């Protein structure tokens, strides 16, 4: 390299060493400022939920007390009792008693007009009705919220539900869980409010930061101006300045850039999991004797908002390394139940296999998650297989406890990628297993001179001796299929049958196989070749 070239390269590296740490510092400071503001708005939204609960609980307590009263309806004593309840309950402005759906008297006295009991817009889990935009004839006609229970109702100023102490620039709104607006403070952009009522979440648009919180009865929305980030950004900048100076002095611009990129990918993955951006493809599992599709292995996929795909062998280890794997597993379980519920209820012979992380095997947390999400779905436990790699069995005693509990619950247990990790025969002998999956590397060796070629029949024989089902992964050729069939391997999966499919395509594939090969189970006496439908070429 010439002297000029050396000077140019040195200059570029010096600029890079100075600019990259500063840029990283600015980005980190901004990200931290946004995160803090989001947390603040989320906490305010949660406080709004608690405030709404207090107002509602006070109204419900008053209504239940009135319902239990033995006083003659609309007698002087009855009206005095309603007046007393209203005066001692801060959130209640008025109380009314109805007969035959018509208002007869209120805490103000007898009512001589004609007013119907409000029809509820939302019914709570306690059985109380919530009516919004009620204009009572006994007041000045301002809109109020009516809480009805039995023959009584209470009228509540909507502002009481969002009466939360917060920054003056923060704006709050409260809605029912299905998005019916109950109360709002002025200043929330109508288009943003309408979107958050339909799709609650948190984020930052051109002018506004927003966050939501919800429970069984309410949806709370908190917004703040984007300009609020400026003060938070300045505060956080003082924390990041020493880091930026240290990185600039070190001159490790390239290393810093790569590490920040990795951290950025981790944060992006965390956001993708939280926003449910990851989805599933399903790798069909074929019964080799009949050719029918008996289920699938759920495979997680990640597509960024810009359309680029991140490979599982990149983001799954990243999730394991940074403590995101539990959330990722929960997301897979949630999607399996949502995607496959109808198919599994209609075809009780079908199953879906879910891969579990080593930590899930040892802790047993995933089993609780599966049980919770399956509740009420109609899916049977035996229709959800659990697959674990050998790393999950390093703590054999704890793994055995969890697997035994899963089998008692009805799940089948498969050891995945057997022979490529911490292989030991004791896993097969001592752990409560139902199936063994032969890794693709051993299937690839079938019919070759590879050093792993002789291992495949031994794995199959071991599984048979222990009474385990055998599933061959990565079946791609007819000779491989013929060999596996000759060795009485029960199940196979791979591109010879189908590539991993999106939900709708897998359901169509499954039904097509059932229709085409379903009768094969009733015709086992006549030997015939295994039907194989070639997978379409990848576009």
N, C-alpha and C positions, 0 to 999 in steps of 0.2 A: 504493500500500500504506500502511496506517495505521502510526502509530508503534508500536503494539502488535504489529502484524504483522511489522514490521522487527525488533523485539526478539526475537520468537519465532523468526524465521528465523535471526537471527544466533546465538542460543543453540543452536539445533539444529545449525548448521554448526560451532560451536565444539566441541560435544560430539562431533560426527562426526570433526572434525579430531584430537581426542584419543583417541577410542575405537578408530577404525579402525586407526591405526598400532600401538596396543597389541595389538589382536586379531590383526593380521597378524603381529606379532612372536611372540606366543604360538603361533600356528599354525605359523609357520616353524620356531620352536624345537622344537616337538613333532615336526614332520615330519623335521627333521634328526636328532633323537634316535632316532626310529624307524628312519630310514635307517642311522644308525651301528650301532645294535644289530643290524639285519638283516645288515649287512655283516660284523659280528663273528661272528654265528652262521653265516653262509655260509662264512666263512673257516675256522671250526672244523670245519664239515662237510667242507670240502675237505681239511683236515688229517686228518680221520678216514679219508677215502678213501685218502690216502697211507699212513696207518698200517696200514690193512687190506691195502693192496698189499704193504707190507713183510712183514707176517706171512704172507701167502699166498705171496709170492715165496720166503721162507725155507723154507716147507714144500715148495714145488714143487722147489726146488733139492735139498733132502734126498732127496725121492722119486726125482728123476732120477739122483742119485748112486747111490742104492741099486739102481735098475734096471740101471745100468751095471756093477754089481759082478759079478765072476766067481766069488765065493765060493760054496761049496755051501750051498744053502738050509738055514737053521736049524742049521748047524754052529756050533761054539763060536766060530770066527773070524767067522762071519756075524753072530751075536748080538752079539759085541764090537763089530763094525763099526756095527751099528745103535745100540748104546749110545753109541758115540763121536759119531755124528751127532746124537743127541738132546742129549747133554751140551754140544755146541758150537753148538747152535741155540737161541737164547733163546725163540722162539715155540713150539717143539715140546715137548710133555710126554711123548709116547710114540710108538713106531713099531711097526707090525705087518707081518707077511708072510703072504700068503694063497696057498693052493693049492686049486684047484677051488671057489673062493668061500668056503672055510673058513679061519679063522684057525689058523695052524700054530705060529707063534712070534712073540714080541714082543721089544722091547729089554730087557724084564725076564727073558726066557728062554723056554723051551718052554711052549706052552699046551696043557693037557690037556683043556680043556672043549670046548664046541660053540658057536662064534660065527660068524655069517655076515658076509661083507664088506658094509659098509653100502651101501645103494642111494643113489645121488646124488640130492639134491633140486635141484641146479643144476650144470650142466656149463660150465666156463669155456672161453674161446677157446683156451686151451692144451691142452684135452682132459682137464683134471683134474676130478674130481667133488667137489662140496661137499655134505656130509651134515650136517644140523642135528639138534639134540636127540638125539644119540647117547649111550647109556648103556653104556659098555664094561664087560664083565664082569671085566676085569683091574684095575679101579680101584674106588673107593668107590661108583660108580654115578652120580656127578654128571654132568649133561649137558655134553657137549663138542661141538666141531665136528670132523668127520673130513674130511681132504683125501686123496682116493684117486687113485693114478696107477699104472697097471699092476698089479703084484701086491702093492703096498705101500699103506699108509695112515699118516697121522700124525694124532695127536689133539692138538687145540689148545683151550686154555681160551678160551671166547668173549670173555672180558673183554680178552684180548690184542688183539683186533681194534678195540676202542674205547678202548684205553689211551692217551688223549690228554690232555695237560696243559691244563686249561681252568678257567674260573671254577667254584668249588664248586657254584654254583647251576645251572650248565649241565648238561643231560642229553643223552646221545648214544644213538643206535641205529644198527644196521647191518643191511641187508637185501640180498637178491639183487635184480637189476634188475627182476624180475617181482613184487617185493613180499613175498618170503618172509623173515620176520624171522630174522636170524642171531644177533644179540646186542643187548642193550639195558641201559641203566642204569636203576635204579629211579627212579620219580618222574615218568615221562612219562604224561600222561593217556591211558588206553587208547583212548578214542574218537578223540582227535586222532591218536594213533599209527596206528590202523587207517585213518584217512582219508588220512594222508600216505603210507602204504604203497601205497594205491590211486592217489592223485593227488598226487605230489610237488609241492612249491611252497614259497612263503614268504609270511608274513603275520603277522597279529596277531589273536588271538581274545580272548575276554573276560579270560582269565587268563594267556595264554602267547604269547610270541613264538616263531616257528619259521622254520627255513630248511632247505633240502635241497641236496645235491649228488650227482651220479651220474657214473659212467663205465661202461665196458662190463661190468664185473664186480660193482660194488657200488652200493648206494643208501645214502647217509649222511644221517641226520636229526639236527639239533641244535635243542634248545629251551631257552628261558630264561623265568623269571617276568616278568610284566608290570611288577612292581615295580622291575626293574632299570632301567627307563626313567627313574625319578625322578632318580637321580644324574646320568645323562647329560643329562637335561633341564636340571638346574641348571647343569651345566658349559656347555652351549650357550647358556643364557640370557644369560650374561655377554658372549657374542660378539654377540648381537642387540640388547642394550640400547642401544648408541649409535645403531644404525640406527633403532630405534623412537623414540628421543628426537628424532632429526633429522627424521623424518617428521612427528612431532607438532608440532614447532616450525614446520615449513614450512607446515602447515595445508592441504596439498594432499590432503585426504582422499579426494575423489572420484577424482582422477587415480590415486592410489595404489591405491584399491580396484579400479579397472579394470585397472591393470597387474598387480596380484596375481591377478586373475581370469584374465588371459591366461596368466600363468605357471602357474596352477593347471591350465588347460586343456592346456598343453604337458605338464605332469607326468602328467596323466590320460591323455593320448595315449600317452606313453612306457610307462606301466603297461599300457594296453590292448594295445599292440603286444607287450610282453613276455609278457602273459598270454594272447595269441592270442584277444582278444575281437573283433577285426575279422574280417569275413567278406566273401564275394564274391557279387555278382549277375552274371548273364551276359546281355549284350545280343546277341540272335541276329543273325547276319549271313546275309543271304539272297542266293542267286544269282538275279538278276533274270530271266534267260532261262528258268529252269526253276521257280523258286519254292521250291526245296529249301533247307534250312538247312545251310550249309557250315561253320558254326562260331559263334564268339561272341567278343565283347570282354569281358575280365574287368574288372569295375568294383568297387572296394573300397567297403565300407560299414562304418559304425561306429555301434553301438548301445550306449549307456551301460548299466550295470547297472540303472538306474532305468527303462529302457525308452525314454528319449528318443534320437532320432537326431541325429547331428552331420553336417551336409552335407559332402560331399567338397570343395567349393570353400572350406571353412573349414579342415578338418584337413589336407588335402594340402599347401596352401601353408605351413601351420604346421609340418608335418614337414620340408618343404624348408628353411625358415628356421632351424630349430633342430637340424639334423643328424640327424633321425630317418628321413629318406626311404630310406636304405639298408636299415634294418630293416623299414620298411614294404614296400619292394619284395620283400625276401626272404620276408616273410609272404605276399604275393600269389602269388609263385612256388610256395611250399610248398602253399598252398591249391589252386592250379590243378592241381598234380600229384595231390594227394589227391582233389579233387572229380571231376576229369575223366579220370583214368587209365583206368577201365574203358571209358568211351565212346570215347576216342581209340584205344585198342587194338582195340576192336571195329570202329570205322569209321575206316579209314586216310585217308579223304578229308576228314575233319573237322579243324579247327584251332581253337586258342584264341589270341587276341591279347592280349599283355601290354604295358601302357604303361610306358615307361622314363623316368626323370628325366634331366635334362641331365647331372647328375654321373655317372649310371650310363653314359651314352653315352660321355662323355669318358674315364672311368677304365677301362671294360671290366669292372668288378667284377660287374655283374649277369649277364654272360655266363657267368662262372665259377660263379656261384650257380645259374643255370639248369642248367648241365651237371652239377653235383654232385647236384642234387635230381632230375634226370631219370634218373640212373644207376640201372639195375635196374628202372625203372618200366614199361618196354615202350613208352613214348611215343617217337615218332620226332622228331628235331629239326625236320623240315619241318612238323610239326603245331603248333609253337609259333611264332607270328608275334611280332615285336617292333615296337612302335609308339613313335615318338619325335616330339615337337613340334620346331618349327624352332629353339627355344632351344638344343636339344641339339647344333645344328650350328654354333654360333658359333665354336668351335674346330674348323674344318673338317678340319685334318690329323689330329688325334687322333680325331675322330669317324669319319673315313674308315677309319682303322686298325681301330677296334673293329667297325664295320659290316661291313668286309670279312672279319674273323675270324668274325663271326656267320654270314655267308652261307656261308663255307667249312664251317662246322659244320653247315649245312643249314637254318638259319632263314631265313624271308622277312622283309624289312624294309619297313615302311610309314612314310611321313611323315604325321603326324597334324595335323589342323586347318590344312592348307595354305592360305596366303593371309591369315591373320589375325595372324600374328606378324611375324617378321623375314624376310618373303618375298623370295626371290631365285631366279631361274631357275638360278643356278649350283648350288643344292642338288640340283636334279633332274638336272643335266648331269654333275656331278662326283662325286656320292656314289653308292655302290652300293645302289640302292633297287630294290624290287620292286613297291611299291604306293603309291598316293597317295589319301589320304582327304580328300574335299571337306567342309569345315566346314559345320555346320548352317545358318549364316547365309547361305551361298550357295544352299543347297537351299531355304531359306525364300523367297529372292528369285525363284525360278522362277515365271514367269507374272505377275509384278508389275512395277510401274514403278520399283522400287527402283534406287538407283544401282549396287548390286552385281549387278543382274540380268545385265548383259552379260558379267560376269566368268566366270560359271559355264561357258559353252561353251568359253571360251578355256582354262580350267584342264583341261577334259576333253580338248581337242585336244592340249594340251602333253603330257599324260600318254600319250595314244595314240602321239604321235610318238616318245616315248622308250621305248615298249614297256612301260609300267607298267600294272598293274591299277588300276582305279578303284573306290573304295568311297565311296558317298554316305552321309553321316551325317544323322540327323534327318529321315528320310522320314516324312511324316505324312499326305499326301493322295494321292488317286488321280491328279490332274493332275501332281503332282511325279513319281510313279512312271512315268506314261506318258512324260513328257519324258525322264527318265533312261534309260528303256528304248529310246526312239527314238535317243538319243545313244550307244547300245551301252555304257552303263556296266555293268560286270560285277556289282557287288555293292552291296547297300544294307542299311541298318539304321535302325530307327526305330519309333515307336509304331504306324505303319500295319501293321507286321508283329507286333510284340510289345514290351511294356515289358521292361526288364531283369528277369530271372527268377532266383529262388533255384535252387540246384543241381538238385534233383529236378524242379522244374517245367521247367527248361531241357532236361534230358535227355528228359522226356516230350514237350516241344515238338519237339525235334530228331527224335525217332523218328517222331512223327506226320507231320512234313513229309517225312521220307524215305519213309514208306509211301505218302503221298498223291501226292507229286510226283516220286518217284524215277524213274519210267518216262519222265519228260519228256526226259531226256537222250538217250534212245534214239528219240525221236520229234521231232527238231528239224526234220525236213523239212516238217512241217505247221505253218504259222504260226498262232499263237493268242495270245490275250491272256495277260499274265502273271498267274498265279494269286496272289491276295493273300488271306490270312486276317486279318481285322481283329483287332487286339488287344482283349482284354476291357477294359472300362472299369475304371479304378482305383477300388477300394473306399475 
